[in-house]
Amino acid sequence: MEYTKLGNTGLDVSKICLGAMSFGDPVNWFHKWVLEEDASRPIIKGALDLGINFFDTANVYSIGRSEEILGAALKDYADRDKIVLATKVHQKMFDGPNGGGLSRKHIMSQIDQSLKRLQTDYVDLYIIHRWDYTTPIEETMEALHDVVKAGKARYIGASAMHAFQFQAANNVAEKNGWTQFVSMQNHLNLIYREEEREMIPYCESKGIALTPYSPLASGRLARNNNESSKRLETDDTARSKYDKTAEQDQLIIDRVGELAERYGVSRVEISLSWLFSKPTLAAPVIGATKLSHVETAVKAVDMKLTPADIAYLEEPYLPHSIVGFN
């Protein structure tokens, strides 16, 4: 495993981040393809054995169950000082007033609940899951700053928003001497590249780390056309992102397969190697329902595409509608 700094920080993270949305409660959550604890723990243990030290979850994943599974496994298998642990806040955790969002009340309540589920005194990276259109950004940024100063988080990051929003939030923090975001977990892969227009240039100009989610387009960049999975068959969220552009995306997916065959590697390695070519890329967040998914992703760290390969993969891309912000 190779390690890199998380943007302009001194924090060392593995170049593959294991995402924990795959671990949780398939009965009581809308994603029916997630794994329960007994099936999740070997994947988490395997990731540690492969040198992965960066783990990402969110309070909303299976309404806290993902945090519980990940926290228990890391406590049993890892030295906390050697682990970089991230979780998120924003999405609705319960019905009614103050059930979600980025108010001071919700942030302060949810960080404590997340820490309890994760069985830790702090998270290394506390991420706002989405933009809150109903709370003043000053309130959100000051609350996040206070979370850091209380020792409950070491750094803060953001996910899935417009570049102007992300910049505005950091500007507010800089103006007031508050903690600024050091990472952006954005939607980025070979068949969704809208982030290249504004978000990536902004992050590059500020040295902000990219930790993209859905780096394999929910499996579409990892499989042949005749292959399927439970997630591909049941994940309505992924369908809403990719089904409308499936025809125009197919040429890119075919080129991934062509290069994979030429180099004698997996499609995963080609797709992730393309991501590693992006400025300020720290670690893509990899979801896994099998240990082999993690093992294959780790191989991509050593895969190097040529500039000609990258141009060949990128050439068929056409603009897409913005998805993933809600």
Secondary structure, DSSP 8 states (H G I E B T S, - for coil): --EEE-TTSS-EEESSEEE-TTBS-TTTSS-TT-B-HHHHHHHHHHHHHTT--EEE--TTGGGGHHHHHHHHHHHHHS-GGG-EEEEEE-S-SSSSTTSSSS-HHHHHHHHHHHHHHHTSS-EEEEEE-S--TTS-HHHHHHHHHHHHHTTSEEEEEEES--HHHHHHHHHHHHHHT---EEEEE-B-BTTB-GGGTTHHHHHHHHT-EE--B-TTTTTTTTS-TT---HHHHH-HHHHHHHGGGHHHHHHHHHHHHHHHHHHT--HHHHHHHHHHTSTTB---EEE-SSHHHHHHHHHGGG----HHHHHHHHTT-------S--
